[in-house]
Amino acid sequence: MASLLPIIIISFLFLFSLSNAHSPVSFTIPVTKDAATHQYLTTLSYGTPLVPTKLVLDLGGSFLWLHCASRNTPSSSSLTTPHRSLQCFAAKTHKSPNSFLSGPVDQHHYQPCQVFPENSITGTIATEGELVEDLIALQSAESKTIHEHQSRFTCSPNSLLHGLAKGARGMVGLARSRSSLPSQVFDNFSTQRKLTLCLSSSKGVLLLGNVAYESEILKSLTFTPLVTGFPSLDYFINVSSVKINGKRLSLDASDFNEQEGGGGGALTLISSIVPYTTMQSSIYNSFKEAFLDAALSMNMTRVASVAPFELCFGSSQVGSSVPVIELVLQSEMVKWSVHGRNSMVRVSDEVSCLGFLDGGVNPRNSIVIGGYQLEDVIVQFDLATSMVGFSSSLLTKNTKCSDFKFGSSIPAESI
């Protein structure tokens, strides 16, 4: 038997490498934008039979949750997750009051795992939610073939759907938690732990895994470290200062450090839920005045405000030549530049407004980079290195996020 052991090991390694050779390197998930709510949506098909379900993307969401009762046909492949399982433990977050080890073993071992999902748009946390495991279908970015894999998600009550875009039946969490959709995909398929987002006002894309086939664009990405905002699992970066047309804003150090523990900059959240970038009031007031001065010096004509925006200008004067906004990161050489398309919002044929808003006197985060500022910009989260890379606006390269091509849709039952 001992002599057969090397042969068995070699055969196993060969089969393992062969199976990996045919494993998908990355997955593509189409993303659209809901004009009424400014939410970014995708459609995932799950269960048996596969049912396409519209969901809201949430960069900060810890896991996938959906209203399972929306299905016309119950899924025959759905499995209940036991309360005292490792899968249940992994799904627990700091927002869940349940204790993994609560209750006697003989009473609770076979109880279903309860995880209370959150609607991050309304801030509502459900009072019930059962963690289940079922098939989810994803499309390979390379071969356009469909791959089904077991994934864990929470079945939510109908009340949690309030505030979501019309037709949405849940939210896809993309955060750095062990139970988010990207983490489960990375573990199931052993792909690179990279999440690449390209949002658009029409059709964008979310890519999970290696995206080397777009290397000509990705080579130009600027990278900055991801910062841990414990206990949050969101994506944070550190902004050391803000410039407009190359001129640094005059800000008191406490504007950045007071809420962030003196870290030398503003702990800045990257969000797909917040429509427009927000700033703490004192930062915003300095930012607004500096932008207005720069705009007037460029012969832009200020007009009456249009809610929710404060600074608005005549559209005839608003073209590509508007003040350039720079978020300075770990050094003066590393900047996130925001140009006309990502700074100005066209609210009518006559009026365009600055797409940055006052976030209040005491917000949870000093700066939140919103979805509008992410549109037609490639943002890549590398979870293996804890870095985030971003491109300049693709529009300056005569392309856009909607230029990504998608394969055929998944045939499935209507929901």
C-alpha positions as CSV (number, residue, x, y, z in Angstrom):
1,M,0.0,0.0,0.0
2,A,2.9,2.3,0.8
3,S,4.2,2.0,-2.7
4,L,0.9,3.1,-4.1
5,L,0.8,6.2,-2.0
6,P,3.0,8.4,-4.2
7,I,0.9,7.4,-7.3
8,I,-2.3,8.2,-5.4
9,I,-0.9,11.6,-4.4
10,I,0.3,12.4,-7.9
11,S,-3.0,11.4,-9.4
12,F,-4.9,13.6,-6.9
13,L,-2.7,16.6,-7.6
14,F,-3.2,16.1,-11.3
15,L,-6.9,15.9,-11.1
16,F,-6.9,18.9,-8.7
17,S,-4.8,21.0,-11.1
18,L,-6.9,19.8,-14.1
19,S,-10.2,20.9,-12.3
20,N,-8.6,24.3,-11.5
21,A,-7.5,24.8,-15.1
22,H,-11.1,24.8,-16.1
23,S,-12.3,26.9,-13.1
24,P,-13.5,30.3,-14.0
25,V,-11.0,33.1,-13.3
26,S,-13.6,35.8,-12.8
27,F,-17.3,36.4,-12.8
28,T,-19.2,39.3,-14.4
29,I,-22.3,40.7,-12.8
30,P,-24.2,43.4,-14.8
31,V,-25.2,46.5,-12.9
32,T,-27.9,49.1,-13.7
33,K,-28.9,52.4,-12.1
34,D,-32.5,53.1,-10.9
35,A,-33.2,56.7,-12.0
36,A,-35.8,57.3,-9.3
37,T,-33.8,56.3,-6.3
38,H,-30.2,56.5,-7.6
39,Q,-29.7,53.0,-6.4
40,Y,-27.4,50.5,-8.3
41,L,-29.1,47.2,-9.1
42,T,-28.1,43.8,-10.2
43,T,-30.1,40.6,-10.9
44,L,-29.0,37.3,-9.4
45,S,-30.7,34.0,-10.2
46,Y,-31.0,31.6,-7.3
47,G,-32.6,28.4,-6.2
48,T,-34.2,25.4,-8.0
49,P,-35.6,26.4,-10.4
50,L,-33.4,29.4,-10.9
51,V,-35.4,32.6,-10.3
52,P,-33.9,36.0,-11.4
53,T,-34.1,38.4,-8.5
54,K,-33.5,42.2,-8.6
55,L,-31.2,43.3,-5.8
56,V,-29.6,46.6,-4.6
57,L,-25.8,46.7,-4.4
58,D,-24.3,47.7,-1.1
59,L,-20.5,48.0,-0.8
60,G,-20.8,48.1,3.0
61,G,-23.3,45.2,3.3
62,S,-22.1,42.2,5.4
63,F,-24.1,39.6,3.5
64,L,-26.7,38.9,0.9
65,W,-30.4,39.1,2.0
66,L,-33.6,38.8,0.1
67,H,-37.3,38.3,0.4
68,C,-37.4,34.6,-0.3
69,A,-41.3,34.5,-0.1
70,S,-41.3,36.6,-3.4
71,R,-40.7,33.4,-5.3
72,N,-43.7,32.0,-7.2
73,T,-42.2,28.5,-6.6
74,P,-40.3,27.5,-3.4
75,S,-36.8,26.4,-4.0
76,S,-36.3,22.7,-3.8
77,S,-32.6,23.1,-3.1
78,S,-32.8,25.4,-0.2
79,L,-31.1,24.2,3.0
80,T,-31.6,25.5,6.6
81,T,-28.5,26.5,8.4
82,P,-28.4,25.1,12.0
83,H,-28.0,27.6,14.8
84,R,-24.8,26.0,16.2
85,S,-22.9,25.7,12.9
86,L,-19.7,27.4,11.8
87,Q,-21.7,29.0,8.9
88,C,-24.0,30.6,11.4
89,F,-21.1,31.9,13.4
90,A,-19.5,33.4,10.3
91,A,-22.7,35.2,9.4
92,K,-23.0,36.9,12.8
93,T,-22.0,40.6,12.8
94,H,-21.6,43.2,15.5
95,K,-25.1,44.4,14.6
96,S,-26.6,41.0,15.3
97,P,-27.7,40.6,19.0
98,N,-27.8,36.8,18.7
99,S,-25.2,34.9,20.6
100,F,-23.6,31.9,18.7
101,L,-23.4,29.9,22.0
102,S,-26.7,31.0,23.6
103,G,-29.0,28.4,25.1
104,P,-28.5,24.7,26.0
105,V,-27.1,22.4,23.3
106,D,-30.0,19.9,23.5
107,Q,-32.6,22.7,22.9
108,H,-30.8,24.9,20.3
109,H,-28.5,22.6,18.2
110,Y,-31.1,22.1,15.5
111,Q,-32.8,25.4,15.6
112,P,-32.4,27.5,12.4
113,C,-29.7,30.2,12.4
114,Q,-31.3,33.7,12.9
115,V,-29.4,36.6,11.3
116,F,-31.0,40.0,11.3
117,P,-30.3,41.8,8.0
118,E,-30.2,45.5,7.7
119,N,-31.6,47.8,5.0
120,S,-28.7,50.2,4.9
121,I,-30.7,52.8,2.9
122,T,-33.4,53.2,5.6
123,G,-31.2,52.1,8.5
124,T,-33.8,49.5,9.5
125,I,-32.7,46.2,11.0
126,A,-35.1,43.3,10.7
127,T,-36.4,41.6,13.8
128,E,-36.3,38.2,12.0
129,G,-34.2,36.6,9.4
130,E,-33.3,32.9,8.7
131,L,-29.9,32.0,7.2
132,V,-30.3,29.5,4.4
133,E,-28.0,27.9,1.8
134,D,-29.0,27.6,-1.8
135,L,-27.7,27.6,-5.4
136,I,-26.7,31.0,-7.0
137,A,-25.9,31.3,-10.7
138,L,-23.0,33.5,-11.8
139,Q,-21.6,34.1,-15.3
140,S,-17.9,33.5,-16.1
141,A,-16.3,36.6,-17.5
142,E,-14.0,34.5,-19.8
143,S,-16.3,31.8,-21.3
144,K,-19.7,33.4,-20.6
145,T,-20.8,30.1,-19.2
146,I,-23.1,29.8,-16.1
147,H,-21.7,28.4,-12.9
148,E,-23.9,27.4,-10.0
149,H,-22.6,27.3,-6.5
150,Q,-23.9,26.9,-3.0
151,S,-24.2,30.3,-1.2
152,R,-25.5,31.5,2.1
153,F,-28.0,34.3,2.4
154,T,-30.7,35.5,4.7
155,C,-34.4,35.3,4.0
156,S,-35.9,38.7,5.2
157,P,-39.4,39.8,6.1
158,N,-41.3,41.8,3.5
159,S,-41.1,45.0,5.7
160,L,-37.4,45.3,5.1
161,L,-38.0,46.0,1.4
162,H,-39.3,49.5,2.2
163,G,-37.1,52.2,0.6
164,L,-35.6,49.9,-2.1
165,A,-35.9,50.6,-5.8
166,K,-39.1,49.4,-7.5
167,G,-39.0,45.6,-8.0
168,A,-35.9,45.1,-5.8
169,R,-36.2,42.1,-3.4
170,G,-33.1,42.5,-1.3
171,M,-29.5,43.7,-1.1
172,V,-26.2,42.2,-2.1
173,G,-23.6,42.9,0.5
174,L,-20.0,43.4,-0.9
175,A,-18.2,44.2,2.3
176,R,-15.1,42.6,3.7
177,S,-17.1,40.1,5.9
178,R,-16.7,36.4,5.7
179,S,-20.3,36.0,4.6
180,S,-20.5,38.7,1.8
181,L,-21.2,37.5,-1.7
182,P,-17.6,38.2,-2.9
183,S,-16.0,36.4,0.0
184,Q,-18.1,33.3,-0.7
185,V,-17.3,33.4,-4.4
186,F,-13.6,33.7,-3.7
187,D,-13.7,30.8,-1.3
188,N,-15.8,28.5,-3.5
189,F,-13.8,29.1,-6.7
190,S,-10.3,30.0,-5.4
191,T,-10.2,33.1,-7.5
192,Q,-8.1,36.2,-6.8
193,R,-9.7,38.2,-4.0
194,K,-10.4,41.2,-6.1
195,L,-13.7,43.1,-6.5
196,T,-13.7,45.5,-9.5
197,L,-16.6,48.0,-9.8
198,C,-17.5,50.1,-12.8
199,L,-20.7,52.0,-12.1
200,S,-22.7,53.9,-14.7
201,S,-25.8,56.0,-15.1
202,S,-27.0,53.2,-17.4
203,K,-25.2,49.9,-17.6
204,G,-22.2,49.1,-15.4
205,V,-20.5,46.0,-14.2
206,L,-19.2,44.2,-11.1
207,L,-16.3,41.8,-11.6
208,L,-15.3,39.2,-9.0
209,G,-11.8,37.7,-9.3
210,N,-8.9,38.2,-11.7
211,V,-9.5,40.8,-14.4
212,A,-6.1,40.7,-16.2
213,Y,-7.8,40.7,-19.6
214,E,-8.5,44.4,-19.0
215,S,-4.9,45.0,-18.1
216,E,-4.4,47.9,-20.5
217,I,-6.9,50.0,-18.3
218,L,-6.0,48.5,-15.0
219,K,-2.3,49.3,-15.4
220,S,-3.2,53.0,-15.0
221,L,-5.0,52.5,-11.6
222,T,-3.7,54.6,-8.6
223,F,-3.6,52.6,-5.4
224,T,-4.1,53.6,-1.8
225,P,-4.3,51.5,1.4
226,L,-7.7,50.4,2.7
227,V,-8.2,51.6,6.2
228,T,-9.9,49.5,8.8
229,G,-12.8,51.4,10.5
230,F,-13.4,48.9,13.3
231,P,-15.9,47.4,13.9
232,S,-17.2,48.3,10.4
233,L,-16.5,46.1,7.4
234,D,-17.0,48.9,4.9
235,Y,-14.3,50.2,2.5
236,F,-12.4,53.2,3.9
237,I,-9.5,55.3,2.7
238,N,-7.7,58.1,4.4
239,V,-8.0,61.6,2.8
240,S,-5.2,63.9,4.1
241,S,-6.4,67.1,2.4
242,V,-8.7,68.5,-0.3
243,K,-7.6,70.8,-3.2
244,I,-9.6,72.7,-5.8
245,N,-7.7,73.7,-8.9
246,G,-4.5,72.8,-7.1
247,K,-5.2,75.1,-4.1
248,R,-5.4,73.4,-0.7
249,L,-8.5,74.1,1.3
250,S,-7.9,76.0,4.6
251,L,-9.2,73.5,7.1
252,D,-8.8,73.3,10.9
253,A,-7.0,70.0,11.9
254,S,-10.0,69.2,14.1
255,D,-12.2,69.1,11.0
256,F,-10.4,65.9,10.0
257,N,-9.2,64.5,13.3
258,E,-11.8,65.2,15.9
259,Q,-14.0,62.2,15.0
260,E,-11.3,59.9,13.6
261,G,-9.1,59.7,16.7
262,G,-6.3,61.9,15.4
263,G,-5.2,59.8,12.5
264,G,-3.9,62.7,10.5
265,G,-6.7,62.7,8.0
266,A,-10.3,62.1,7.3
267,L,-11.5,58.4,7.5
268,T,-13.4,58.5,4.2
269,L,-16.1,55.9,3.3
270,I,-16.6,54.7,-0.3
271,S,-20.3,54.0,-0.7
272,S,-22.6,52.7,-3.4
273,I,-25.7,53.6,-1.3
274,V,-25.1,57.4,-0.8
275,P,-26.0,59.0,-4.1
276,Y,-23.6,62.0,-3.9
277,T,-20.5,62.7,-1.9
278,T,-21.1,64.2,1.5
279,M,-18.8,66.1,3.8
280,Q,-19.0,67.1,7.4
281,S,-20.4,70.6,7.7
282,S,-17.2,72.6,8.4
283,I,-15.3,70.8,5.7
284,Y,-18.2,71.3,3.2
285,N,-18.5,75.0,4.0
286,S,-14.8,75.6,3.2
287,F,-15.1,73.3,0.2
288,K,-18.2,75.1,-1.2
289,E,-16.6,78.6,-0.8
290,A,-13.4,77.5,-2.5
291,F,-15.3,75.9,-5.4
292,L,-17.4,78.9,-5.9
293,D,-14.4,81.2,-6.0
294,A,-12.7,79.0,-8.5
295,A,-15.9,78.7,-10.6
296,L,-16.5,82.4,-10.7
297,S,-12.9,83.0,-11.8
298,M,-13.6,80.6,-14.7
299,N,-16.6,82.8,-15.7
300,M,-19.2,80.3,-14.6
301,T,-22.5,82.0,-13.7
302,R,-24.1,81.1,-10.4
303,V,-27.9,80.6,-10.5
304,A,-30.5,79.7,-7.9
305,S,-30.0,76.5,-5.9
306,V,-31.9,73.3,-6.8
307,A,-32.5,70.9,-4.0
308,P,-30.7,69.0,-2.7
309,F,-27.7,70.9,-4.2
310,E,-26.5,74.3,-3.0
311,L,-24.1,75.5,-5.7
312,C,-25.7,75.6,-9.2
313,F,-24.6,77.2,-12.4
314,G,-25.9,78.0,-15.8
315,S,-25.4,74.9,-18.0
316,S,-24.2,76.9,-20.9
317,Q,-21.1,77.8,-18.9
318,V,-20.6,74.3,-17.6
319,G,-18.6,72.1,-19.9
320,S,-15.4,70.1,-19.4
321,S,-13.7,73.2,-18.0
322,V,-14.9,73.3,-14.4
323,P,-12.8,73.4,-11.2
324,V,-10.9,70.2,-10.6
325,I,-11.4,68.6,-7.2
326,E,-8.6,66.6,-5.7
327,L,-8.7,64.3,-2.7
328,V,-5.1,64.0,-1.5
329,L,-4.4,60.6,-0.1
330,Q,-1.2,59.2,1.5
331,S,1.0,61.7,-0.3
332,E,0.9,64.7,-2.6
333,M,1.6,62.3,-5.4
334,V,-1.4,60.2,-4.8
335,K,-4.7,61.9,-5.5
336,W,-8.3,61.0,-6.4
337,S,-9.2,63.7,-9.0
338,V,-12.8,64.5,-9.7
339,H,-13.5,66.3,-13.0
340,G,-16.6,67.8,-14.6
341,R,-18.7,64.7,-15.3
342,N,-18.3,63.4,-11.8
343,S,-18.6,66.8,-10.0
344,M,-21.4,68.5,-11.9
345,V,-25.0,67.2,-12.0
346,R,-27.1,68.3,-14.9
347,V,-30.6,69.0,-13.3
348,S,-32.1,70.6,-16.4
349,D,-31.2,72.0,-19.8
350,E,-30.3,75.3,-18.2
351,V,-28.8,74.3,-14.8
352,S,-26.0,72.1,-13.6
353,C,-25.2,71.8,-9.8
354,L,-22.2,70.7,-7.8
355,G,-22.8,67.1,-6.8
356,F,-21.4,67.4,-3.3
357,L,-23.6,67.8,-0.2
358,D,-23.5,68.9,3.4
359,G,-23.3,65.7,5.5
360,G,-24.2,67.5,8.8
361,V,-22.3,68.7,11.9
362,N,-21.7,65.3,13.4
363,P,-21.9,62.6,10.8
364,R,-20.7,59.0,11.2
365,N,-18.0,59.7,8.6
366,S,-16.3,63.0,7.8
367,I,-16.4,62.3,4.1
368,V,-18.4,59.8,2.1
369,I,-17.6,59.3,-1.6
370,G,-21.0,58.7,-3.2
371,G,-22.1,56.7,-6.2
372,Y,-22.2,59.6,-8.7
373,Q,-18.5,60.3,-8.1
374,L,-17.8,56.6,-8.8
375,E,-19.6,56.5,-12.2
376,D,-17.4,55.7,-15.2
377,V,-14.4,55.2,-12.9
378,I,-12.9,51.8,-12.3
379,V,-12.5,51.0,-8.6
380,Q,-10.7,47.8,-7.7
381,F,-10.7,46.5,-4.1
382,D,-7.8,44.1,-3.6
383,L,-8.7,42.2,-0.4
384,A,-5.5,40.2,-0.5
385,T,-3.3,43.3,-0.2
386,S,-5.9,45.6,1.5
387,M,-5.5,48.2,-1.2
388,V,-8.0,50.0,-3.4
389,G,-7.1,51.2,-6.9
390,F,-9.0,53.8,-9.0
391,S,-8.8,55.1,-12.5
392,S,-9.3,58.6,-13.8
393,S,-12.7,59.1,-15.5
394,L,-13.0,56.7,-18.4
395,L,-14.7,59.5,-20.4
396,T,-11.3,61.1,-20.8
397,K,-10.2,57.9,-22.5
398,N,-13.2,58.0,-24.9
399,T,-14.8,55.0,-23.2
400,K,-17.2,54.3,-20.4
401,C,-18.4,51.6,-18.0
402,S,-21.4,50.8,-20.3
403,D,-18.9,49.6,-22.9
404,F,-18.4,46.4,-21.1
405,K,-20.0,43.5,-23.0
406,F,-22.1,40.9,-21.3
407,G,-22.9,37.3,-22.3
408,S,-26.4,35.8,-22.7
409,S,-28.8,36.0,-19.9
410,I,-29.7,33.1,-17.6
411,P,-32.9,31.3,-18.7
412,A,-35.1,31.2,-15.7
413,E,-38.6,31.4,-14.3
414,S,-40.1,34.9,-13.9
415,I,-40.4,36.2,-10.4
